[in-house]
Amino acid sequence: MPEAAGRRTGGIPLLTVVVLLALVAALYMVFIYAPRERIMGEVQRIFYFHVASAWLGMLAFLVVFIGSILYLWKGRLIYDRIAACSGEIGVVFTTIVLTTGPIWAKSVWGVWWTWDPRLTSALVMWIMYVAYLVLRASLPESRKKLQFSAVYAIVAFLDVPIVFFSIRWWRRGMHPSDMTIDPQMIHALIVACIAFTLLYLLLLRVRLDVQRQQDRLDQIRRTILERE
């Protein structure tokens, strides 16, 4: 068993190095390569982490959506586990979005929060996926629990495209629908998004390995209880 576990986690150190290099590159691009924004100043650099976190949150919820569909279709436990682990990561990075956004807004517009269409829909999305995790944690382990969680996750995903398209559908609020920014800023944003995507892959890989070990321990406990 240790050898098998070693084979499964063997790619993690290499991926960790890649992620660290990508994050260092992103920091360089954000704080050195990208120019200082003329009006907002240094606080504008929150933009790169804010947008990259938003991208990562929606990517994670897309994986939850796909994993849930595959679980209902194929019935394989691995798809449920991928969905659950990706949901945890998505909630973490959506929390970062909802934290960095108000910090940026307060510095630039003088307000912490407005019921901007994108802010409101993002908050609803966060609440729905927190509820998804609470649901999974509160129900006893069973096939019905996994099926119900998968159906809930599919329905919850309906809010993700609403968040993405909100500034185009409702042209009001603090989020601009059309932006013209310096090409160097675009380069920095692209590198930040790539770095965060690689970070997501690493976190998902590690979280799945932890979940596999937890499933093994649960199976061992059940076997011991059955023998007693």
Protein Blocks (a to p, Z undefined) as FASTA:
>chain_A
ZZmmmmmmmmmmmmmmmmmmmmmmmmmmmmmmpccdfklommlmmmmmmmmmmmmmmmmm
mmmmmmmmmmmmnopaklmmmmmmmmmmmmmmmmmmmmmmmmmmmmmnopabdcdfklmm
mmmmmmmmmmmmmmmmmpccdfklmmmmmmmmmmmmmmmmmmmmmmmmmggdjbdfbdcd
dfklmmmmmmmmmmmmmmmmmmmmmmmmmmmmmmmmmmmmmmmmmmZZ
